[in-house]
Amino acid sequence: MDKRIQEATELFEEVLIYGTERVLKSVDNPLWKEYSPEQMQVLKLISKEESMTAGRLALLQGVHKSAISSRLKKLVEKELVVIMPSGDRREKLIELTDKGQDVVEQSKQVLDEYIGSLLSDHVNDQEIEQFLVTFRKLKEILKMDGV
């Protein structure tokens, strides 16, 4: 196997793992204290697709449906999501409320500001453009349009 692919895979994994850890430890914002990282991820996933089932959330988060049920219960109590009937009586669709959408938007803004300030002294415009080109290609290859 091409050693560059191995290195790219390792770097991608490390950025995901340690980048998430650093953001969670470093971002000082009430959202990060009020909602768990898992809850925030649920909100972001639902926002991407507008609505989804608990089964799909469990698949995307790599957890059992019982973990999703627990997260959803808390998000319903906080009035961030609603659970709606679907065409299939066995499945329900989860959708964001306006309040939930506001939380997602605030989270995006906080994260954009943090990452922007983190990278501003270390990454130039050309490197950002190359990063975008590479990740757009990767997204297309993985067919992530619906995710």
C-alpha positions, 0 to 999 in steps of 0.5 A, spaced: 500 500 500 502 507 498 505 509 504 502 516 503 495 513 503 497 510 510 500 517 513 493 520 510 489 515 514 493 516 520 493 524 520 486 524 518 484 519 524 489 523 529 486 530 527 479 527 528 481 524 535 485 530 538 482 535 534 475 534 537 478 533 544 482 540 543 475 543 541 471 540 547 477 542 552 478 549 549 472 552 547 469 556 552 462 557 551 455 556 554 453 551 549 459 546 551 457 546 558 449 545 557 449 540 551 454 534 551 458 533 545 454 527 543 447 531 543 451 536 539 452 531 534 445 529 534 443 536 533 448 537 527 446 530 524 439 532 524 440 539 521 444 536 515 438 531 513 432 536 516 429 529 519 431 522 520 430 516 524 433 514 531 436 508 527 439 512 522 442 516 528 444 510 531 448 508 525 451 515 524 454 515 531 456 508 532 452 506 538 446 502 540 439 505 539 438 505 546 443 510 547 440 514 541 433 514 545 436 517 551 439 522 548 433 524 544 429 524 551 433 529 553 433 533 547 425 533 547 425 535 554 430 541 552 425 542 546 430 542 541 427 536 537 420 533 536 419 526 534 414 526 528 410 520 525 412 517 519 409 513 513 412 507 516 408 506 523 414 502 526 419 508 525 418 516 527 422 522 524 426 526 529 426 534 527 429 540 530 425 545 533 426 552 531 430 552 538 434 546 536 436 550 529 438 556 533 443 551 537 446 548 531 447 555 528 450 558 535 455 552 535 457 553 528 458 560 529 462 558 535 466 553 532 468 557 526 470 563 530 475 558 534 478 554 528 479 561 524 483 563 530 486 557 531 489 557 524 490 564 522 497 564 524 499 557 521 495 556 515 495 561 509 489 562 504 492 557 499 493 552 504 486 553 506 484 553 498 487 546 497 484 543 503 477 545 501 479 542 494 481 535 497 475 535 502 470 536 496 473 531 492 473 526 498 466 528 500 464 526 492 468 520 493 464 518 499 458 520 496 456 524 503 451 529 499 446 526 504 450 526 510 
